[in-house]
Structures are given as C-alpha cells and as structure tokens.
Amino acid sequence: MIFDLSYPKSESKKEIFISSIFTGISVYLFLLVFQPFGTNTIPNLKLFKILFPYFFIVFTVFYLVNLFSLNILKEWNLGKETLKVTCIIFLCSVLGYLYNTLLISKVDLSFLNFVYMFLYTLSIAIPICSVYMLTRFIYLSNQNKKIASELSEKITSKKVTDELTSENKIIINEFVVNENDLYFIESTDNYCTFYYEDNSEIKKILIRTTLKSTLEQIKSENILRCHRSFIVNLKKVKNIKGNAQGYKLKLKNIDVEVSVSRKYMEEVKNIVNN
C-alpha cells in the first residue's frame, strides 16, 4: 500500500523547532495575504496584531505533535505522516476556532460554526500539505538514491582502511571479538546485540550495555554509530541504498540492512570518501 512507503521524519528537536517556526510564519503570511474567516473587514494595521496569535497556535501544535512522534513513534511511513498532519490540522482548527470566536468575534460557541471552520481550514490545508509531502518525498528519495549510489561505488572500488590485524580486539564485559569479525551492533533498551563472524558463521550475542558505552570502548575509525539504534563496521558494508527516509547499509554475508539516520550520514560519507 502507498501508506506503507517509508517517509522522512524530523530527527532532532532543533530540526523540529526550526520547521515549526517556518510553518508558523508561513501560515501567518498566508492569513495576511488571503484574509479568510471574515478577517478581510479588519483594518490592515489592526490585522497584523489580530492574526499574530495564529503563528503561536500553529508553532505550538506543530512543535508538540512532531516532538511526540520523535519520542514515541519509531518506524515512520507515509500513513503515519498523513495521520500526523491530520492531527495538526484538527488541533490548529480547534484552537483557531476558540481564539476567533472568543477573542475576535466574541460570540457564543457553536458546533456548526466549528465544523464550518474545520472544513474551511481542511480545504485550504489539504492541497498545500499534499504538494509539500509529495515534493519532499520525491526530492529526498532522488537525492538519497544518488548519494547512496556514489558511496556504493567507492565502497566496492576500495577498502575503507588497511586490513585489521588480530590484535585489534573489542572487549565488552567478558565478550571478546576481533574488529575484523564484527558486523554491527543493535541496541534495545539497555541491551546490545552483537553480530559477529566466528569460524565463517554469523553469530550474535546479547550483552547488557548501551551503544554509548560500547562506542567509547571501541577505538576504530571504521566502526561508528550510524543510527540511534545501530553501530556498524564499515568494512562489512557491501553497498548503500537510499530512499526518502534515509539510507540503508547492506552488509556482506548477512541478510540484514542497517539504517543510517541523516544525523550520522555525514560521518559515514567522510570516512568512505577519505
């Protein structure tokens, strides 16, 4: 289904904050230009002041809903993005209606008036949001695929660094593994699963530790964090795939794809390019 397609999501509070300000300003300017909800009868100088609270309404709702999705919902797709946008539109409509009715028009609350305002808002927001979501999806998908293709060519044409010797070992608690045998590490709460090669067989072991603690004990430029849930050995990467949500590392000898978030992509690119 189309709603199951991966879709990019904000990955940091800073990114959410900036996009919230941009969205709030965009809505404020839209209201100033088109003057919906009967605001065309208000004098221009007074209009700037009256419409400004809509900026705070949109900014607050956009920021809080995106912050919730960042902390609660992990895997992101087009369906969840559509649901998120619908929630934002609905909440903005509720708060906008209360502000308009109680502070601007100063009339009694009416469910029918709210429905009218919600449908009016929806008729404006749906085309704008649809174009934005589609444009962002296509642009990021093409951009990430292009970068992934370029990096894959470099990975296959050269080694990341010289071969590691048997003395290069990783020691986590009582677990010991050669760097050259480690594939990747996946985090789940306060546990990490280590995927490694032993006698030409891929094995895994669960250890009580965190990715941060593990990374502090590994001194290798080839082994790095690529996602909040993954550490990967770049020497084990076969190729890189890109989509709208980000990048996936395809590993050698194992049917697993490791996610790379935008936050860590620059570090991966720097190591592969050097």
Backbone as CSV, one residue per row, in Angstrom:
resi,resn,N_x,N_y,N_z,CA_x,CA_y,CA_z,C_x,C_y,C_z
1,MET,0.829,-1.206,0.000,0.000,0.000,0.000,0.862,1.255,0.000
2,ILE,0.330,2.326,-0.567,1.088,3.565,-0.648,1.402,4.137,0.732
3,PHE,0.504,3.919,1.705,0.723,4.466,3.044,1.813,3.719,3.811
4,ASP,2.256,2.574,3.295,3.333,1.822,3.935,4.709,2.277,3.469
5,LEU,4.758,3.186,2.490,6.037,3.668,1.991,6.775,4.438,3.079
6,SER,8.096,4.235,3.153,8.908,4.969,4.121,8.841,6.459,3.821
7,TYR,8.797,7.248,4.897,8.719,8.695,4.722,9.659,9.349,5.728
8,PRO,10.382,10.409,5.307,11.339,11.045,6.220,10.651,11.737,7.383
9,LYS,11.239,11.648,8.553,10.718,12.333,9.727,11.818,13.179,10.342
10,SER,11.430,14.173,11.110,12.407,15.007,11.807,13.180,14.162,12.809
11,GLU,14.492,14.414,12.904,15.332,13.558,13.731,15.932,14.265,14.940
12,SER,15.629,15.535,15.122,16.173,16.250,16.274,15.208,17.350,16.699
13,LYS,15.326,17.782,17.954,14.477,18.858,18.459,14.773,20.169,17.738
14,LYS,16.044,20.356,17.365,16.421,21.574,16.646,15.727,21.632,15.294
15,GLU,15.720,20.518,14.585,15.064,20.462,13.278,13.567,20.724,13.415
16,ILE,12.957,20.149,14.457,11.525,20.359,14.698,11.243,21.817,15.031
17,PHE,12.092,22.415,15.857,11.907,23.812,16.264,11.965,24.745,15.054
18,ILE,12.970,24.544,14.203,13.129,25.399,13.021,11.956,25.230,12.057
19,SER,11.562,23.984,11.811,10.447,23.737,10.892,9.134,24.268,11.464
20,SER,8.997,24.256,12.802,7.787,24.791,13.442,7.693,26.301,13.263
21,ILE,8.821,26.988,13.429,8.843,28.436,13.214,8.515,28.762,11.758
22,PHE,9.131,28.028,10.843,8.885,28.258,9.409,7.413,28.036,9.059
23,THR,6.824,26.976,9.604,5.414,26.679,9.332,4.506,27.753,9.911
24,GLY,4.803,28.181,11.148,4.009,29.228,11.787,4.042,30.534,11.013
25,ILE,5.237,30.913,10.555,5.376,32.148,9.773,4.636,32.027,8.440
26,SER,4.743,30.850,7.812,4.076,30.631,6.520,2.565,30.778,6.647
27,VAL,1.992,30.200,7.711,0.547,30.303,7.932,0.152,31.753,8.219
28,TYR,0.957,32.439,9.017,0.682,33.838,9.354,0.664,34.707,8.094
29,LEU,1.657,34.521,7.228,1.716,35.285,5.981,0.547,34.931,5.061
30,PHE,0.181,33.643,5.049,-0.963,33.212,4.234,-2.238,33.915,4.687
31,LEU,-2.444,33.987,5.993,-3.640,34.644,6.534,-3.641,36.135,6.223
32,LEU,-2.459,36.762,6.264,-2.366,38.188,5.956,-2.713,38.466,4.494
33,VAL,-2.271,37.584,3.620,-2.478,37.806,2.184,-3.916,37.501,1.767
34,PHE,-4.442,36.351,2.198,-5.755,35.910,1.715,-6.911,36.298,2.644
35,GLN,-6.608,36.607,3.909,-7.589,37.116,4.869,-8.889,36.302,4.905
36,PRO,-8.792,35.011,5.293,-10.003,34.181,5.388,-10.753,34.430,6.698
37,PHE,-11.837,33.686,6.929,-12.616,33.716,8.177,-13.179,35.101,8.483
38,GLY,-13.440,35.906,7.449,-14.035,37.216,7.667,-13.065,38.287,8.103
39,THR,-11.763,38.002,8.090,-10.773,38.988,8.543,-10.542,40.085,7.510
40,ASN,-11.127,39.950,6.322,-10.940,40.974,5.283,-11.623,42.296,5.642
41,THR,-12.471,42.271,6.655,-13.165,43.501,7.070,-12.380,44.274,8.127
42,ILE,-11.284,43.688,8.602,-10.483,44.320,9.657,-9.438,45.231,9.020
43,PRO,-9.237,46.450,9.543,-8.207,47.355,9.015,-6.825,46.694,9.032
44,ASN,-6.006,47.043,8.035,-4.720,46.368,7.853,-3.807,46.448,9.071
45,LEU,-3.682,47.622,9.678,-2.786,47.764,10.825,-3.235,46.887,11.992
46,LYS,-4.519,46.825,12.212,-5.062,46.001,13.292,-4.973,44.515,12.945
47,LEU,-5.010,44.216,11.652,-4.988,42.829,11.193,-3.677,42.129,11.560
48,PHE,-2.557,42.847,11.457,-1.259,42.265,11.801,-1.258,41.750,13.237
49,LYS,-1.827,42.544,14.135,-1.855,42.187,15.555,-2.834,41.057,15.839
50,ILE,-4.004,41.111,15.216,-5.050,40.115,15.480,-4.662,38.729,14.964
51,LEU,-4.008,38.682,13.816,-3.655,37.391,13.217,-2.384,36.780,13.798
52,PHE,-1.593,37.585,14.508,-0.306,37.082,15.006,-0.444,35.879,15.944
53,PRO,-1.470,35.813,16.816,-1.619,34.625,17.674,-1.739,33.315,16.905
54,TYR,-2.185,33.380,15.639,-2.255,32.154,14.838,-0.861,31.571,14.617
55,PHE,0.128,32.447,14.573,1.513,31.966,14.469,1.861,31.094,15.666
56,PHE,1.516,31.555,16.872,1.816,30.789,18.081,1.004,29.501,18.146
57,ILE,-0.225,29.551,17.679,-1.057,28.339,17.665,-0.428,27.275,16.775
58,VAL,-0.102,27.659,15.546,0.484,26.708,14.593,1.854,26.245,15.071
59,PHE,2.675,27.174,15.543,4.012,26.821,16.031,3.933,25.809,17.168
60,THR,3.077,26.074,18.161,2.971,25.201,19.334,2.464,23.813,18.966
61,VAL,1.392,23.759,18.189,0.819,22.467,17.794,1.805,21.678,16.946
62,PHE,2.402,22.331,15.963,3.354,21.666,15.066,4.540,21.122,15.854
63,TYR,5.042,21.924,16.787,6.210,21.508,17.576,5.873,20.326,18.481
64,LEU,4.765,20.401,19.212,4.419,19.354,20.174,4.067,18.032,19.487
65,VAL,3.323,18.089,18.391,2.949,16.858,17.680,4.181,16.186,17.087
66,ASN,5.081,16.969,16.502,6.310,16.403,15.943,7.234,15.879,17.028
67,LEU,7.250,16.563,18.174,8.063,16.100,19.295,7.540,14.765,19.807
68,PHE,6.234,14.627,19.857,5.617,13.363,20.265,6.002,12.243,19.301
69,SER,5.928,12.516,18.009,6.262,11.487,17.019,7.735,11.127,17.071
70,LEU,8.587,12.086,17.434,10.028,11.823,17.531,10.341,10.876,18.671
71,ASN,9.676,11.065,19.811,9.988,10.289,21.014,9.205,8.986,21.132
72,ILE,8.034,8.923,20.539,7.161,7.762,20.732,7.177,6.813,19.536
73,LEU,6.975,7.353,18.356,6.857,6.518,17.160,8.213,6.372,16.486
74,LYS,8.651,5.135,16.272,9.980,4.873,15.731,9.963,4.780,14.205
75,GLU,9.450,3.673,13.679,9.400,3.494,12.231,8.371,4.451,11.632
76,TRP,8.776,5.155,10.589,7.917,6.193,10.025,7.568,5.871,8.585
77,ASN,6.317,6.110,8.212,5.904,5.890,6.832,4.898,6.959,6.420
78,LEU,4.449,6.877,5.175,3.546,7.890,4.639,2.213,7.915,5.382
79,GLY,1.743,6.755,5.829,0.492,6.690,6.573,0.570,7.444,7.886
80,LYS,1.676,7.257,8.623,1.849,7.953,9.897,2.034,9.451,9.680
81,GLU,2.718,9.814,8.601,2.892,11.235,8.290,1.545,11.881,7.985
82,THR,0.701,11.177,7.236,-0.638,11.688,6.919,-1.475,11.851,8.182
83,LEU,-1.394,10.865,9.082,-2.120,10.941,10.351,-1.616,12.098,11.192
84,LYS,-0.303,12.296,11.204,0.284,13.394,11.972,-0.197,14.743,11.445
85,VAL,-0.177,14.912,10.131,-0.617,16.167,9.521,-2.100,16.416,9.803
86,THR,-2.908,15.355,9.761,-4.341,15.480,10.063,-4.555,15.945,11.500
87,CYS,-3.786,15.382,12.434,-3.878,15.798,13.849,-3.503,17.263,14.015
88,ILE,-2.453,17.683,13.311,-2.019,19.076,13.388,-3.115,20.008,12.871
89,ILE,-3.702,19.652,11.739,-4.776,20.479,11.163,-5.973,20.552,12.109
90,PHE,-6.344,19.408,12.701,-7.504,19.380,13.600,-7.257,20.227,14.847
91,LEU,-6.101,20.053,15.480,-5.797,20.807,16.702,-5.691,22.298,16.419
92,CYS,-5.079,22.649,15.291,-4.994,24.068,14.922,-6.386,24.641,14.666
93,SER,-7.262,23.829,14.090,-8.635,24.281,13.839,-9.372,24.536,15.142
94,VAL,-9.201,23.633,16.125,-9.865,23.791,17.426,-9.392,25.060,18.115
95,LEU,-8.071,25.220,18.228,-7.523,26.389,18.918,-7.818,27.670,18.139
96,GLY,-7.728,27.588,16.808,-8.030,28.758,15.983,-9.482,29.172,16.107
97,TYR,-10.375,28.189,16.182,-11.803,28.486,16.329,-12.078,29.145,17.680
98,LEU,-11.473,28.611,18.743,-11.674,29.195,20.073,-11.163,30.634,20.124
99,TYR,-10.000,30.861,19.521,-9.442,32.218,19.509,-10.332,33.160,18.700
100,ASN,-10.742,32.703,17.533,-11.563,33.536,16.658,-12.916,33.855,17.293
101,THR,-13.530,32.839,17.904,-14.880,33.003,18.458,-14.889,33.815,19.744
102,LEU,-13.964,33.487,20.667,-13.992,34.101,21.993,-13.292,35.452,22.060
103,LEU,-12.252,35.650,21.252,-11.456,36.868,21.381,-11.599,37.839,20.217
104,ILE,-11.904,37.329,19.038,-12.055,38.232,17.889,-13.530,38.559,17.645
105,SER,-14.321,37.534,17.341,-15.749,37.757,17.054,-16.557,37.990,18.321
106,LYS,-16.119,37.360,19.425,-16.792,37.473,20.724,-18.265,37.081,20.633
107,VAL,-18.472,35.863,20.129,-19.827,35.308,20.028,-19.857,33.973,20.755
108,ASP,-21.047,33.409,20.891,-21.183,32.123,21.575,-20.575,30.997,20.741
109,LEU,-20.066,29.998,21.462,-19.509,28.826,20.790,-20.623,28.048,20.097
110,SER,-20.312,27.529,18.932,-21.292,26.767,18.160,-20.594,25.614,17.453
111,PHE,-21.139,24.424,17.633,-20.538,23.251,16.995,-20.585,23.372,15.473
112,LEU,-21.681,23.883,14.948,-21.815,24.034,13.499,-20.788,25.018,12.950
113,ASN,-20.550,26.100,13.706,-19.539,27.067,13.277,-18.140,26.447,13.292
114,PHE,-17.901,25.588,14.310,-16.603,24.908,14.367,-16.428,23.978,13.176
115,VAL,-17.473,23.216,12.858,-17.410,22.302,11.709,-17.137,23.090,10.432
116,TYR,-17.793,24.224,10.300,-17.579,25.073,9.124,-16.124,25.525,9.053
117,MET,-15.595,25.983,10.178,-14.215,26.469,10.191,-13.234,25.331,9.929
118,PHE,-13.516,24.147,10.493,-12.629,22.996,10.288,-12.606,22.594,8.815
119,LEU,-13.787,22.534,8.197,-13.861,22.158,6.783,-13.201,23.216,5.900
120,TYR,-13.358,24.470,6.284,-12.727,25.555,5.533,-11.211,25.431,5.636
121,THR,-10.728,25.190,6.860,-9.288,25.007,7.074,-8.776,23.803,6.300
122,LEU,-9.565,22.729,6.327,-9.187,21.497,5.635,-9.073,21.732,4.130
123,SER,-10.003,22.495,3.582,-9.993,22.753,2.138,-8.757,23.539,1.713
124,ILE,-8.238,24.361,2.625,-7.023,25.124,2.338,-5.783,24.271,2.574
125,ALA,-5.798,23.510,3.666,-4.599,22.787,4.093,-4.297,21.557,3.250
126,ILE,-5.331,20.826,2.824,-5.101,19.567,2.100,-4.272,19.760,0.830
127,PRO,-4.619,20.696,-0.058,-3.784,20.871,-1.259,-2.349,21.275,-0.930
128,ILE,-2.192,22.198,0.031,-0.859,22.667,0.399,-0.034,21.532,0.996
129,CYS,-0.622,20.788,1.931,0.091,19.687,2.587,0.404,18.558,1.608
130,SER,-0.512,18.290,0.694,-0.299,17.223,-0.289,0.883,17.539,-1.193
131,VAL,0.927,18.777,-1.677,2.040,19.194,-2.538,3.352,19.150,-1.764
132,TYR,3.328,19.637,-0.511,4.535,19.638,0.319,5.040,18.222,0.574
133,MET,4.146,17.317,0.972,4.544,15.949,1.296,5.079,15.220,0.071
134,LEU,4.412,15.397,-1.070,4.839,14.726,-2.297,6.180,15.268,-2.779
135,THR,6.331,16.591,-2.746,7.582,17.212,-3.189,8.748,16.783,-2.310
136,ARG,8.526,16.790,-0.999,9.583,16.393,-0.066,9.960,14.927,-0.261
137,PHE,8.962,14.078,-0.476,9.202,12.650,-0.671,10.034,12.406,-1.927
138,ILE,9.639,13.023,-3.045,10.345,12.816,-4.314,11.762,13.376,-4.258
139,TYR,11.908,14.586,-3.699,13.228,15.219,-3.643,14.203,14.407,-2.798
140,LEU,13.792,14.050,-1.576,14.686,13.309,-0.692,14.977,11.914,-1.225
141,SER,13.984,11.301,-1.850,14.183,9.969,-2.412,15.238,10.004,-3.511
142,ASN,15.117,10.943,-4.440,16.089,11.059,-5.532,17.466,11.456,-5.023
143,GLN,17.493,12.387,-4.065,18.761,12.857,-3.516,19.489,11.740,-2.791
144,ASN,18.784,11.004,-1.952,19.404,9.935,-1.175,19.844,8.772,-2.057
145,LYS,19.064,8.465,-3.090,19.445,7.395,-4.012,20.724,7.754,-4.759
146,LYS,20.853,9.011,-5.157,22.042,9.462,-5.876,23.285,9.368,-4.996
147,ILE,23.178,9.871,-3.760,24.316,9.828,-2.840,24.674,8.390,-2.496
148,ALA,23.660,7.552,-2.267,23.897,6.146,-1.935,24.610,5.427,-3.069
149,SER,24.231,5.728,-4.303,24.868,5.101,-5.463,26.337,5.492,-5.559
150,GLU,26.633,6.766,-5.327,28.015,7.245,-5.382,28.871,6.597,-4.299
151,LEU,28.327,6.493,-3.088,29.077,5.889,-1.988,29.278,4.396,-2.210
152,SER,28.286,3.732,-2.778,28.401,2.294,-3.045,29.534,2.012,-4.019
153,GLU,29.683,2.875,-5.030,30.764,2.707,-5.998,32.124,2.839,-5.326
154,LYS,32.237,3.780,-4.395,33.508,3.970,-3.705,33.812,2.815,-2.763
155,ILE,32.759,2.271,-2.141,32.958,1.146,-1.229,33.439,-0.083,-1.984
156,THR,32.878,-0.335,-3.145,33.248,-1.525,-3.919,34.589,-1.359,-4.626
157,SER,35.027,-0.115,-4.853,36.269,0.108,-5.591,37.505,0.180,-4.703
158,LYS,37.295,0.297,-3.394,38.449,0.360,-2.498,38.076,-0.119,-1.115
159,LYS,39.066,-0.442,-0.332,38.856,-0.824,1.057,38.747,0.447,1.879
160,VAL,38.008,0.366,2.956,37.850,1.541,3.812,39.179,1.922,4.440
161,THR,39.907,0.957,4.983,41.257,1.159,5.508,42.028,-0.120,5.289
162,ASP,43.265,-0.133,5.725,44.071,-1.346,5.642,43.458,-2.445,6.484
163,GLU,43.782,-3.686,6.146,43.240,-4.815,6.893,43.632,-4.725,8.359
164,LEU,42.715,-5.075,9.214,42.969,-5.072,10.649,43.726,-6.330,11.048
165,THR,44.556,-6.213,12.016,45.308,-7.370,12.495,44.551,-8.036,13.620
166,SER,44.983,-9.232,13.989,44.283,-9.996,15.016,44.389,-9.346,16.388
167,GLU,45.355,-8.400,16.541,45.487,-7.733,17.840,44.388,-6.703,18.087
168,ASN,43.697,-6.285,17.037,42.634,-5.304,17.197,41.386,-5.992,17.726
169,LYS,41.208,-5.926,19.018,40.102,-6.644,19.647,39.144,-5.674,20.330
170,ILE,37.908,-6.096,20.391,36.879,-5.363,21.127,36.516,-6.186,22.347
171,ILE,36.565,-5.554,23.495,36.256,-6.255,24.741,35.119,-5.518,25.440
172,ILE,33.969,-6.160,25.513,32.798,-5.603,26.187,32.381,-6.596,27.259
173,ASN,32.520,-6.180,28.505,32.300,-7.097,29.631,33.219,-8.308,29.448
174,GLU,32.684,-9.497,29.301,33.522,-10.674,29.105,33.551,-11.135,27.650
175,PHE,32.895,-10.394,26.795,32.850,-10.760,25.378,34.033,-10.142,24.645
176,VAL,34.746,-10.964,23.881,35.916,-10.516,23.124,35.741,-10.916,21.662
177,VAL,35.949,-9.955,20.760,35.827,-10.236,19.334,36.821,-9.374,18.563
178,ASN,37.381,-9.928,17.492,38.255,-9.143,16.630,37.435,-8.094,15.882
179,GLU,38.003,-6.925,15.714,37.297,-5.875,14.978,36.889,-6.358,13.589
180,ASN,37.766,-7.115,12.964,37.504,-7.561,11.603,36.363,-8.573,11.521
181,ASP,35.955,-9.119,12.664,34.871,-10.108,12.688,33.527,-9.497,13.075
182,LEU,33.563,-8.272,13.565,32.321,-7.619,13.990,31.583,-7.040,12.786
183,TYR,30.271,-7.287,12.720,29.450,-6.745,11.638,28.718,-5.486,12.090
184,PHE,27.847,-5.636,13.054,27.134,-4.473,13.567,26.603,-4.778,14.959
185,ILE,26.148,-3.715,15.633,25.601,-3.825,16.984,24.243,-3.134,16.989
186,GLU,23.263,-3.818,17.530,21.907,-3.263,17.599,21.490,-3.075,19.050
187,SER,20.943,-1.911,19.353,20.559,-1.584,20.725,19.064,-1.770,20.942
188,THR,18.722,-2.342,22.100,17.336,-2.460,22.548,17.307,-2.151,24.037
189,ASP,16.785,-0.976,24.375,16.775,-0.515,25.769,18.203,-0.506,26.313
190,ASN,18.459,-1.241,27.390,19.794,-1.264,27.996,20.607,-2.485,27.583
191,TYR,20.226,-3.087,26.478,20.947,-4.257,25.972,21.406,-3.998,24.541
192,CYS,22.506,-4.646,24.170,23.020,-4.559,22.810,23.249,-5.963,22.267
193,THR,22.840,-6.168,21.027,23.079,-7.441,20.353,24.247,-7.270,19.395
194,PHE,25.298,-8.056,19.600,26.496,-8.003,18.768,26.399,-9.089,17.692
195,TYR,26.523,-8.682,16.442,26.532,-9.635,15.326,27.972,-9.757,14.833
196,TYR,28.493,-10.971,14.839,29.906,-11.165,14.507,30.108,-12.498,13.791
197,GLU,31.297,-12.653,13.227,31.633,-13.874,12.498,32.557,-14.743,13.344
198,ASP,32.229,-16.024,13.408,33.040,-16.978,14.168,33.126,-18.276,13.370
199,ASN,34.337,-18.591,12.902,34.542,-19.793,12.075,33.621,-19.794,10.855
200,SER,33.598,-18.661,10.157,32.822,-18.487,8.922,31.315,-18.581,9.146
201,GLU,30.869,-18.423,10.383,29.447,-18.465,10.709,29.046,-17.180,11.425
202,ILE,27.920,-16.599,11.006,27.437,-15.376,11.640,26.710,-15.727,12.931
203,LYS,27.166,-15.138,14.028,26.557,-15.394,15.326,26.162,-14.073,15.971
204,LYS,25.381,-14.166,17.041,25.009,-12.964,17.776,24.980,-13.265,19.266
205,ILE,25.238,-12.221,20.046,25.237,-12.367,21.496,24.620,-11.118,22.112
206,LEU,23.791,-11.304,23.126,23.116,-10.198,23.809,23.892,-9.844,25.073
207,ILE,24.247,-8.569,25.201,25.041,-8.105,26.343,24.349,-6.900,26.972
208,ARG,24.363,-6.850,28.285,23.771,-5.707,28.989,24.754,-4.534,28.952
209,THR,24.504,-3.616,28.049,25.320,-2.414,27.891,24.565,-1.447,26.985
210,THR,25.094,-0.270,26.781,24.459,0.719,25.910,25.352,0.996,24.707
211,LEU,24.771,1.560,23.662,25.567,1.901,22.483,26.630,2.939,22.816
212,LYS,26.272,3.906,23.640,27.221,4.949,24.006,28.418,4.364,24.735
213,SER,28.160,3.505,25.710,29.241,2.869,26.464,30.088,1.982,25.563
214,THR,29.437,1.258,24.665,30.156,0.371,23.745,31.062,1.159,22.821
215,LEU,30.542,2.242,22.271,31.312,3.042,21.328,32.531,3.671,21.991
216,GLU,32.407,4.014,23.261,33.535,4.591,23.993,34.683,3.605,24.155
217,GLN,34.373,2.313,24.097,35.400,1.283,24.267,35.982,0.803,22.941
218,ILE,35.418,1.276,21.837,35.904,0.878,20.516,36.707,2.024,19.912
219,LYS,37.950,1.756,19.607,38.828,2.776,19.043,39.164,2.408,17.601
220,SER,38.239,2.672,16.719,38.443,2.365,15.301,37.638,3.335,14.463
221,GLU,38.260,3.873,13.411,37.543,4.809,12.547,36.537,4.100,11.645
222,ASN,36.673,2.770,11.539,35.760,2.013,10.684,34.465,1.626,11.388
223,ILE,34.476,1.632,12.705,33.297,1.237,13.477,32.694,2.490,14.097
224,LEU,31.501,2.813,13.689,30.900,4.067,14.136,29.395,3.927,14.296
225,ARG,28.841,4.891,14.978,27.396,4.917,15.171,26.753,5.524,13.929
226,CYS,25.733,4.860,13.398,25.072,5.354,12.190,23.590,5.632,12.416
227,HIS,23.114,5.305,13.616,21.691,5.442,13.942,21.593,5.378,15.456
228,ARG,20.504,5.862,16.021,20.386,5.797,17.478,20.296,4.365,17.979
229,SER,20.026,3.418,17.067,19.913,2.014,17.471,21.016,1.129,16.907
230,PHE,21.955,1.709,16.125,22.939,0.866,15.453,24.359,1.433,15.515
231,ILE,25.313,0.512,15.654,26.726,0.756,15.388,27.109,-0.217,14.286
232,VAL,27.877,0.247,13.301,28.205,-0.620,12.166,29.702,-0.606,11.883
233,ASN,30.207,-1.725,11.386,31.585,-1.823,10.917,31.566,-1.561,9.416
234,LEU,32.103,-0.416,8.994,32.039,-0.037,7.585,32.789,-1.004,6.676
235,LYS,33.718,-1.783,7.240,34.439,-2.760,6.428,33.539,-3.913,6.000
236,LYS,32.397,-4.034,6.644,31.463,-5.115,6.311,30.325,-4.642,5.398
237,VAL,30.375,-3.390,4.989,29.314,-2.851,4.138,29.543,-3.257,2.687
238,LYS,28.519,-3.830,2.088,28.578,-4.259,0.686,28.145,-3.136,-0.246
239,ASN,27.037,-2.509,0.059,26.579,-1.349,-0.710,25.606,-0.531,0.125
240,ILE,25.236,0.616,-0.407,24.348,1.541,0.302,23.124,1.823,-0.559
241,LYS,21.954,1.752,0.059,20.696,2.056,-0.624,20.111,3.334,-0.037
242,GLY,19.474,4.118,-0.889,18.858,5.348,-0.415,17.380,5.400,-0.738
243,ASN,16.607,5.976,0.173,15.191,6.226,-0.089,14.810,7.547,0.559
244,ALA,13.532,7.871,0.565,13.094,9.165,1.087,13.409,9.334,2.563
245,GLN,13.418,8.236,3.311,13.617,8.319,4.753,15.086,8.410,5.133
246,GLY,15.975,7.957,4.265,17.389,7.998,4.594,18.169,6.962,3.812
247,TYR,19.033,6.243,4.532,19.922,5.286,3.883,19.888,3.946,4.609
248,LYS,20.211,2.897,3.846,20.320,1.553,4.390,21.667,0.975,3.966
249,LEU,22.382,0.371,4.919,23.653,-0.279,4.626,23.422,-1.771,4.443
250,LYS,23.732,-2.272,3.274,23.641,-3.706,3.001,24.978,-4.337,3.356
251,LEU,24.953,-5.327,4.267,26.187,-5.927,4.760,26.540,-7.200,4.002
252,LYS,27.824,-7.532,4.020,28.311,-8.750,3.376,27.932,-9.979,4.204
253,ASN,27.629,-11.061,3.525,27.443,-12.383,4.149,26.293,-12.459,5.151
254,ILE,25.438,-11.444,5.183,24.331,-11.471,6.133,23.149,-10.706,5.535
255,ASP,21.978,-11.273,5.642,20.787,-10.677,5.034,20.166,-9.658,5.985
256,VAL,20.891,-8.566,6.200,20.446,-7.518,7.120,20.773,-6.162,6.503
257,GLU,19.867,-5.220,6.660,20.107,-3.844,6.244,20.095,-2.949,7.478
258,VAL,21.178,-2.213,7.670,21.327,-1.347,8.839,20.941,0.081,8.457
259,SER,20.070,0.681,9.239,19.597,2.039,8.951,20.659,3.080,9.272
260,VAL,20.692,4.128,8.454,21.565,5.275,8.704,20.679,6.514,8.770
261,SER,20.691,7.194,9.883,19.882,8.409,10.011,20.657,9.599,9.450
262,ARG,19.935,10.659,9.087,20.576,11.837,8.495,21.595,12.455,9.446
263,LYS,21.357,12.298,10.732,22.248,12.871,11.736,23.667,12.331,11.620
264,TYR,23.795,11.052,11.244,25.107,10.405,11.204,25.632,10.206,9.782
265,MET,24.875,10.618,8.768,25.273,10.323,7.393,26.550,11.035,6.996
266,GLU,26.760,12.253,7.462,27.963,12.995,7.098,29.222,12.267,7.555
267,GLU,29.179,11.694,8.754,30.339,10.962,9.269,30.621,9.732,8.415
268,VAL,29.567,9.035,8.016,29.735,7.870,7.141,30.337,8.298,5.809
269,LYS,29.822,9.375,5.233,30.315,9.861,3.944,31.777,10.279,4.034
270,ASN,32.151,10.941,5.116,33.533,11.401,5.270,34.513,10.240,5.306
271,ILE,34.159,9.173,6.029,35.054,8.021,6.142,35.162,7.286,4.810
272,VAL,34.041,7.123,4.127,34.058,6.427,2.833,34.825,7.235,1.793
273,ASN,34.678,8.563,1.815,35.324,9.410,0.809,36.814,9.581,1.046
274,ASN,37.267,9.437,2.292,38.688,9.639,2.606,39.510,8.384,2.340
